[in-house]
Amino acid sequence: MRVRFLPPVLNLCVVMLQKIKDYLKDSYTEIVTNVTWSSLPELYQSATLVIIATFIFALLIGLMDYVFNLGLGAFYKSF
């Protein structure tokens, strides 16, 4: 019976694929066993807070843009 030796490049590919497989398996195990997921009401509450905060910041930025536009328009008209 002959033993086949892989060329160094193929051996490196096999080692890298094994490392990737181990990483994915360990990541899945970590997610399933060790991660604490939020409940659905907590997710809704967080999402609502983010949406409201985004809307408030958008209004503030829009208001600042409007005020600066009025001020710069008046400044440029004076020349």
Contact map, one row per residue, 1 for C-alpha under 8 A:
1110000000000000000000000000000000000000000000000000000000000000000000000000000
1111000000000000000000000000000000000000000000000000000000000000000000000000000
1111100000000000000000000000000000000000000000000000000000000000000000000000000
0111110000000000000000000000000000000000000000000000000000000000000000000000000
0011111000000000000000000000000000000000000000000000000000000000000000000000000
0001111111100000000000000000000000000000000000000000000000000000000000000000000
0000111111100000000000000000000000000000000000000000000000000000000000000000000
0000011111110000000000000000000000000000000000000000000000000000000000000000000
0000011111111000000000000000000000000000000000000000000000000000000000000000000
0000011111111100000000000000000000000000000000000000000000000000000000000000000
0000011111111110000000000000000000000000000000000000000000000000000000000000000
0000000111111111000000000000000000000000000000000000000000000000000000000000000
0000000011111111100000000000000000000000000000000000000000000000000000000000000
0000000001111111110000000000000000000000000000000000000000000000000000000000000
0000000000111111111000000000000000000000000000000000000000000000000000000000000
0000000000011111111100000000000000000000000000000000000000000000000000000000000
0000000000001111111110000000000000000000000000000000000000000000000000000000000
0000000000000111111111000000000000000000000000000000000000000000000000000000000
0000000000000011111111100000000000000000000000000000000000000000000000000000000
0000000000000001111111110000000000000000000000000000000000000000000000000000000
0000000000000000111111111000000000000000000000000000000000000000000000000000000
0000000000000000011111111100000000000000000000000000000000000000000000000000000
0000000000000000001111111110000000000000000000000000000000000000000000000000000
0000000000000000000111111111000000000000000000000000000000000000000000000000000
0000000000000000000011111111100000000000000000000000000000000000000000000000000
0000000000000000000001111111110000000000000000000000000000000000000000000000000
0000000000000000000000111111111000000000000000000000000000000000000000000000000
0000000000000000000000011111111100000000000000000000000000000000000000000000000
0000000000000000000000001111111111000000000000000000000000000000000000000000000
0000000000000000000000000111111111100000000000000000000000000000000000000000000
0000000000000000000000000011111111100000000000000000000000000000000000000000000
0000000000000000000000000001111111100000000000000000000000000000000000000000000
0000000000000000000000000000111111100000000000000000000000000000000000000000000
0000000000000000000000000000111111110000000000000000000000000000000000000000000
0000000000000000000000000000011111111000000000000000000000000000000000000000000
0000000000000000000000000000000001111100000000000000000000000000000000000000000
0000000000000000000000000000000000111110000000000000000000000000000000000000000
0000000000000000000000000000000000011111011000000000000000000000000000000000000
0000000000000000000000000000000000001111111000000000000000000000000000000000000
0000000000000000000000000000000000000111111100000000000000000000000000000000000
0000000000000000000000000000000000000011111110000000000000000000000000000000000
0000000000000000000000000000000000000111111111000000000000000000000000000000000
0000000000000000000000000000000000000111111111100000000000000000000000000000000
0000000000000000000000000000000000000001111111110000000000000000000000000000000
0000000000000000000000000000000000000000111111111000000000000000000000000000000
0000000000000000000000000000000000000000011111111100000000000000000000000000000
0000000000000000000000000000000000000000001111111110000000000000000000000000000
0000000000000000000000000000000000000000000111111111000000000000000000000000000
0000000000000000000000000000000000000000000011111111100000000000000000000000000
0000000000000000000000000000000000000000000001111111110000000000000000000000000
0000000000000000000000000000000000000000000000111111111000000000000000000000000
0000000000000000000000000000000000000000000000011111111100000000000000000000000
0000000000000000000000000000000000000000000000001111111110000000000000000000000
0000000000000000000000000000000000000000000000000111111111000000000000000000000
0000000000000000000000000000000000000000000000000011111111100000000000000000000
0000000000000000000000000000000000000000000000000001111111110000000000000000000
0000000000000000000000000000000000000000000000000000111111111000000000000000000
0000000000000000000000000000000000000000000000000000011111111100000000000000000
0000000000000000000000000000000000000000000000000000001111111110000000000000000
0000000000000000000000000000000000000000000000000000000111111111000000000000000
0000000000000000000000000000000000000000000000000000000011111111100000000000000
0000000000000000000000000000000000000000000000000000000001111111110000000000000
0000000000000000000000000000000000000000000000000000000000111111111000000000000
0000000000000000000000000000000000000000000000000000000000011111111100000000000
0000000000000000000000000000000000000000000000000000000000001111111110000000000
0000000000000000000000000000000000000000000000000000000000000111111111000000000
0000000000000000000000000000000000000000000000000000000000000011111111100000000
0000000000000000000000000000000000000000000000000000000000000001111111110000000
0000000000000000000000000000000000000000000000000000000000000000111111111000000
0000000000000000000000000000000000000000000000000000000000000000011111111100000
0000000000000000000000000000000000000000000000000000000000000000001111111110000
0000000000000000000000000000000000000000000000000000000000000000000111111111000
0000000000000000000000000000000000000000000000000000000000000000000011111111100
0000000000000000000000000000000000000000000000000000000000000000000001111111110
0000000000000000000000000000000000000000000000000000000000000000000000111111111
0000000000000000000000000000000000000000000000000000000000000000000000011111111
0000000000000000000000000000000000000000000000000000000000000000000000001111111
0000000000000000000000000000000000000000000000000000000000000000000000000111111
0000000000000000000000000000000000000000000000000000000000000000000000000011111
